[in-house]
Amino acid sequence: MTDRPISRPAAASALAIALAMVTACGAPDAPTQQTVTETSDASFSYFTYSGNDPVFDAPLEENQARNPILAGYYPDPSIVKVDTEYYLVNSSFTHFPGIPIFRSQDLVNWTQIGNVIDRPDMLDFSGLTVSRGVFAPTIEFHDGLFYVINTCVDCGGNFIVTARDPAGPWSDPQWLPHVGGIDPSLFFDEDGKVYILNNDAPEGEPLYEGHRAIWIREIDAETFEPIGEAVVAVNGGVDLSQQPVWIEGPHLYKVNGTYYLSAAEGGTGPQHSQVVLMADSPMGPFTPHPDNPVLTQRDLPEDRPNPITSVGHVDFTQDDDGNWWAVFLGTRPYQGNEYNTGRETFLMPVTWENGAPRITEPGEVMSYVVERPALPAQSPGPLPLTGNFTYTDEFDEAALPMHWLMVRTPSEQWYRLGEGNLFLSPDAEPIGTAGQPNFLGRRQQHTNAEAVTEVSFTARAPGAEAGIAAFQNDAAYYTLGASVDADGTPVVRLRKRFGDDMPETGEVVAEVPAASGNGEPLKLKIVARGPELDFYQSGTEGNWQSVALEQDGTILSTDKAGGFVGTLFGVYAQNGSSD
């Protein structure tokens, strides 16, 4: 990252595209979209997602809430309190719109109010794999202005965007060429000085694989230019002799005159943890607290029931009564280290022991139920974000809801909303390419989940398909689509791709006669049962027919598919090659 050229926003010629796509991403006051597609578009009348995990069935007391507070692929949370409101952001990698932002008054019920990266000309994700792009953002507030500092990995480096209203609009990125590495954060000190912390390579040659450092530098509060030299705040981790790996996600806090540097250590997997170091000055030197780590689950038996694992990447906040709370990522594997729901956002109370914040005691097993903050309770937002639920997108609004995502930044408009339907043009790139496939998805938030849609699509060739998909990345997905065979007979085709050595369009797992005629409404369903996936079709009468059962869902797990994202359930349309 340090030596990469700085990527600048797209030229003004892209403005028309940017304005059109803003509407599709749910931004306010955007111009009305124009229809640019033909009658061969695939039409989707609704999309229903439902989830039912036994861990969410436990009854709650009045003073309790469920964990995770944001279920599904919402990793690397950062939080800031402004008056009585809390704002939280998450990583989104190369999904667009990017960096979802949420608001809450009780730390339990959250409502998405926008996406920080909501204009195509803000960042360019072209050609990047799904798990590159924007990593671990930090949100701060100072003197009436919201700040998000972040990294665009392989697409520009570190940058800052600002906004008066956290719902947007956010400014164009201001690039920080003097800050290398990833995971930058901001700290505004009481004396008016401002600092940036970030993960980067250590001084000299790394001593071992995963040897990283946390750097800190003072910057100008107005220009963000550096003041003086950056220094190493943490070399490797708490104890360099133990060869700690992947120190990252730093945040700096000042409590009773002491500076606390909190960072993740051990990598964002089963060995993940959170550590704390202290200093009398923001520039250090920092001394590790003797009771580290302050959060981990790595010291617990792997065979414990309903484990929560990989916890770390903490950010702290305080409520009005002075109580401390931590938001952090964790995972819910269904077996081993396999999970399809991605890294999720959890909440826990913080105690102060021996002069340092503590989230879990050594050997403490995290629960799916957490103490509710003693804050005025608010109603859940319009989109369920935890617990068991069923939610249907009717596609009857002027813009696509904020929780829908596409893969990479759009360069053209290939979908529209109208007449209570979502229309997709099949002329975009197919799923499996490194471009932008004509796919729109929402997060899988449960181990046991269903996704159902109804599609009308007239296939003009065997390679033309439209339907439903379970997508983790370009090389790990399933598609279930309406198409025709070589004779023009309507069929439903299940494709699977796992690995770059397979064709981009995947391999055909099953092909069966369609329950509806070509161009007629057809219902398609995916059922996730932990490591297995079932695929179904139905005509309008609603009698479900199996297409393929007990398919390998583990290929969509982070453990097998790789990267840092979770699975998306969604809809697609494509003109692929004939099989």
N, C-alpha and C positions, 0 to 999 in steps of 0.2 A: 504493500500500500504506500509506503513512504516514497518510492521512486516513480509512481505512476503519474502520467500527465493529468492535469485537472480538467475534468469534463465540464463544459459550460452548457447552459440551457440552450434548447433548440432555437433555430432562427425564427424570425418573425413570421416567415411563411407558414409555420406550423400553427399559427394562432387560431385559424378557423377550425382546425381539427381539435385543438385543445378546448375551444369553447363548446363545440358539439359534444365532446366526451364528458365535460363537466356535468352536463345535464344527466347523462347516464349514470354518473357516480353519486348522485344525490346531493350535489351542492346547491345552495339556495340561489334564487334569482338568476338562473341560467337561461339562455335563449332556448326556444322551442326547437326540438330536433326536426329534421326533415327526413322524409323517407328516401333512402338511397338504394333499397333492395328491390328485387323483383318478386313475382308471384311464386317462384320456386323456393322461397324462404320456408324454413321450418317454423311452425307455430306451436308454442307451448302455452296451455291455458292456465296452468297452475303448477306449483311445486310444493309438495308437503314433506316436511322433515319431522320425524318423531324419534324420541329416545327413551329407553327404559332400562336404567342400570339399577340393580338391587341396592347398591350402596347409597342411592338417593331415596330409598324407600323409608329410611329410618325417620320416625316422627321427631319433630323439633319442639323444644321448650321455647317459651317466650323470649328467653335471653340467648338463643342459639341461632346460628346460621349455617348454611351449607358451604363446604369446600369441595372443589374450587369455586371461587366467586365468579370466574370467567372460565367456563368449561370449553374444551376444544383448543385449537391452535391460536392461543393468545400468550406468547412467550415474552420473557424479558421485560416485566412490567416496571414502569417508573411512575411515580406519583408526586403530586404537589397539592398543597392545601392553599386555597385563596378564600378568605373570609370563612363562610360556612360550607363551602363547596370543595370537593376533592376531584382532581382531574388525573386520569391515568392513560398512558400510552403503551403500545406493544410493538414488538418487531413484526415485520410483514415481508421481508426479503424481496423477491421480485414480483409479488402480487400487487395488483393495482386495482383500486386506489390503495395507498399504503399508509402505514402508521395510524391505525384506528385510535381515536381519542374518545374517552368515556367520562361521564360526570356522575357524581354521587354525593349525597348528603349524609349517608349513614355507613359508608364503606362496604355495604353488603349488596344493595340494589344499584345496578349501574345501567346507564343509558348511553348508547353511542350517539355522540353529537356531531361527528364528522370524521374525516380522514385528513391527516396533515398533508400527505402527498396526494392531491386530488386533481392536478392538472398534468397532462402528459408532458408538457415542456419543462416541468420542474426537475425531473430526473429521467435518464434514459437507461432502461434495463435491457435494451436490445442485445440478443445473443447470449445473455447470461443464463446459467443454470438456475433452477428455481430457488436454491438456497444461497444465492449470492444477494446482491442488492442491499437493502437497509437492515442493519443489525442494531440491536439493543439501544433504542433511543432514550434520551433523558429529557424530561420536561421540568422546567423551572419557571418561576414568576418573580419579577422584580420591577418595581416602580411602574406598575400599570401595564407591563408588557410580558406576554408569555414567550418563552424560548423553548425550542426543541433543538437539541444538538445530536448529531447522528453521523453515521458512516454510510456512504454508498460504496460497498465493496466491489471493486473492479469497474466502477462507474463514476469515479471522480474523487473519492476520498472523503474526508470529514467536512461537515458543513453545519451551518446554523440557519434555522428559519424562525421567524417571529410573527406574532399576531396580537392584536388588541383583544380580539374575541377568540377563545379557544375553538369555537365551532368553525372558524375561518372567516375570511380568507387568510391563508398563511403566505408569507413573503416568498419570493424566489430564494433559492439557496444562496447563502454567502459562504464561499468556499474557504477552507482553512488550510492552505498549503503547508503551513509550518507545523501542523499537527499530524503525525503519522499514526499508523496502527488502526485500531478499532475502539469501539465502546467509549467515546468521549463523554464527559459530563461537565457541568458547570457548577461552580460554587461562588456565591456572592457573600463576601464577608461583611461584617458589621462596619468596618472602616472604609467601605466603598471599593475595596480592591476585589478583583474578579480573577478566578483561576479556572483552568481547564485541566482535567485529569483524563488520562487515556491509557489503554493497553498498547504496548509496542514491544519491539525486540529489546533485549537488555543491552547494556553497554558491553562493547566487545563481542566476542563470539558466544553464542548460546552454549551452555555447558552440557545440555542434554535435550532430547526431544520434548517439546512443550515448555521449555524455559522461556518465560516472558517477564515483563516488568510493567509496573504502573509508573507513569511519568506525570509530573505536575509542572505547570508553568503559569506565571501571572500574565494576564492579557489586558489590553486596553478595553475599558468598558464600552466604548463607543465603536471602535473600529475592529475589535477582536484581534488586533495585531499583538504579537508577543512583546512582553516587557522583560528583558533579561533572558537568561538561559533556562531551559527546562532541566529538572533534576529528577533522578530516580527516587520515588517514594517507597516502592516495594520492589525488591529484586527477587523474582522467582515466587515468593510466597512467604508464609510465616516462618519457615525453617528451611533455608537453602540447602542444608546438609541432607535433608530428606528428599531432595529433588522434586519439590512441588510443581505441578503443571498447570498451565493455562490460567494464571491469575488475570482476571478481567472484570468488566462491569463495575468499575470503581465509583463510589459516591463519597463525598466529604460532608461532614456535619460538625457544627460547633455546639457543644453542650457544656455549660458552666465553665467556660474558658478553655476547655480541652477540645482539640480537633480529633475527630474520629474518622478514620478512613476505613470504609467497609468495601469488601471486594469478594467476588466469587473465586473459588480455588478448586482445582481437581477436574475441570472440564464439565460440560453440561450433560453429563451422563450419570450412571450409578454412583460414581465417586465424587459427585458434586458436593460442595459445601460453601458456607459463608464464613469469612474471617474478618476480624477487626484489629486495627492497629491505631495507636494513639500518638499525639505529638502536642507540643506547646505552641507550634507555629504551623500554618498551612503548608509551608515548604518542608516541614519535617525538622529533624529526623523522626521517623515513625518507629515505634516500638510495638511488637505484637503483644496483644493481650494474652496472659498465660492460660486462659480458659478456652482458647480456640479449639475447634470451630464453634460458632454460636448457633449454627443451624446445619444439620445434615441428617440423612437417613442411611448413610453408607455403613454404619456400624450395627445394622439390624439384620436378623436372619432373612435370607432371600425368600424362604418359603412361608413367610408370614401371610395371613389372609388379607386380601384387598390392599396390597401395598401402595403407598404413595412414595415415589422414588425421585432421584435426581434433583432434589430441591436445592435452590440457590438463586443467584442473581437478585439479591434483595435490594429493595429501596424502603426507607423508613419514613413515617409521618407521625404527627401528633394530633390528637383531638383537642377540643376546647378545654377539657379537664386536665390536660397535661399527660394523658395516657399515650404510650407509644404503640404503634402498629407497624407490622411488616407486610409488604406484598412481595411475592417471589414466584418463581416458576417451579413447577413440579410435574410429574407424569404419573399416569395410572396404567401400568402394564396389565394385560390380560393373561400373559404367561411369559416367564423369563424377563427379558427386557423389551418385549414387543408390545407396542401400543400404536394405534392408528390415529388417535386423537391429538397427537402433537403434545407440546409442552404448554401447560395451562397456568393460569394465574390463581394463586392461593393467598389467603389472609390469615395471619396469626397475631395474637397480642405479644408484646415485648415486655420483658421484665429487665430490670437493671440489677446485676449481680457483680459484686467486686469491681465496680466502676466501669462496667461495660454492658451493652445491650445483649440480651439472650432471648432466642426464639424457641429453641428446643433444648431440653436437658440431654446429657449423654444417654443414649439408649431409649429416648422417648419416641414412641410410635405416634406419628401424626394421624389425626382423625379426620373423617369426612364431615364432622360437625365441629364448629368453632364458636367460641364465645362471641356473642354479638356485641359490638361497641355500644356503650350507653349513650347513643345519639338518637335524636328524633327519627323514628322509623319512617321510611318513605315507601311508596308503592313500587313494585317492580316496573321496569321499563317496558315499552311495547314489544321488544324482542326478548324472549326468555334466554338467559345466559347461564343458568345452572339448574340442577334438579331435573326431574323427568317432565317432559312436555311434548306437545305436538304443535307445530307451527306451519301455517300455509301462507305462501306468497301467491297472491291472486293476480299479480301483474296488472293491477288496475290503477296504479298511480302514474304520475307524469314522469317520474324518475325511478330508476332501480334502487331498492333499499340499500343503505350503506353497508350492510354486511355481505353483499355479493361482491365477488372478486373475479378478476381475470388474470391471466398469466402474462406478465410483462406489460410494459407501457404501450398503449394503443397508438398505432400510426394511422389508422383509418377507422371509420365508423362501420361496424358490421352487424349491429343489432339495433333494434328499436322496440319501443313499447307503443301499443295502440289497441283499441277495441277489446281491452281486457286480456291481451295476449302479449307474450314476449316472442319476437320474431328474430331468428338467427339466419343470416345468409350462409349457405354452405361453401361459399367461394373463398373463405379465408384459409389459412394454413391448417392442416389437420393436426390433431393431438399427436404428440410424439416428436414434433419438430422443435427446433431451437428458436422459432419465430414466435408469433402470437397466434395460438390456435383459437378457433371460434368456440370457446368454452367459457361458461360462467358458472361459478360454484359458490357454495357456502360451506362453512366448516362442519365436519363431523364432530359432534360434541359428546357422543356416548359410545361406549364399547358395543352396546346393543342398540342398533339404530335402523331406521327404515327411511328410504327416500322414494317418493312416488311422483311421477309427472304424467301428463297427457300430451302427446305430440301429434300433430298432423303434418305430414311431409310426403311430397310426391318425389320419389327417387327416379332419376332419369337414367341411371347407370348403376351397375353392381357396386361400384365404389362410393356411391353417394349414400350417406347415412345421417340420421339425426336421432337423438335420444338422450339417454341418461348416462352419467359417468361417475366413477369413483377414481379420483385423480390425486396422486401424491406428487409425482414429478413427471418429466417428459419420458422417463424410462420405467415408470412404475404406475400403471393405471389399468382399469377395466372400462370398456365402453359397451353399452347395450343399445343397439340402434335399429331403427326401421330402415329397410333397404329393399332391393330386389336382387334376384339371382340372374344368371346369364340369360335365362329365358324370359325375364321380366316378371317372374312370379314374386309377389310380396313375401319378404322374409324378415325375421328378426335375427340379428347377428351379434354374438358376444365376442368381443376381442379382448386380448390380454397382452400387455407388454411388461416384461421384467428384464431389464438389462439393456445396455447399449448395443449388444450383439444381435438383438432381435430387430426386425424391420420397424421403422418409425410408426407404421400403422398397426403394429402388433401382429399376433397370430390369432386366427379364428379358433375359438374354443368350442363354439356351438353355433349352429345355424338351423333354425326351425321355421316352418310356415308361420306367417304373421297372423295374428288373431283378427286383423282388420285389413281391408283392401288398401292398395297403394293410394296415399293421400287422405285416407280416412283416419279419424281419431284413434289413437292407440295408447293404452296405458302401459307404462314400464315401471318396474320396481326393483330396488336393490335392498336386500336385508343383510345387515352386518350382525354377526353373532361371534364377537371376539375374533378368533383367528379364521373364521369361515364367512364366506359371502354366498348368498343365494340370489338368483336373478329370475324375474318373472315378467310375463306379459299378460295383457287382457284386452279384449274388445270393450266397447262401451257398456256391455252388460255386466262387467265387473267380475267375471269368473276368472280367477288367476290361474295361469298355466305356467309351469316351471320351464325355464329355458336351460338352466344349468344350476345345480345345487352343490353345496359344500366345496366351493372354489377356495383357493388359497388366499385368504385375506392378509396373511403375514407379509406378502410382498409389498403391501402398502404401509407397513410399519416403518418407523424411523430406523429401527435396528437393521432392517434388510434393505430398504430403499435408500437409506443414507440421508444426509442433510439435516435440516433443522425445522422443517415444516410438518404440518399434519395433513391428513387426507381431507379433500374437498369433495362433497357430493354436488353434482350440478348437471347442466344440460350442454349439449354440443350439437354442431352440424358441420359436415365436411364433405367435400368431393375428393375422395381418395382414389387410388388406382384400383382397377378391377382385380379381384382375387381369382 
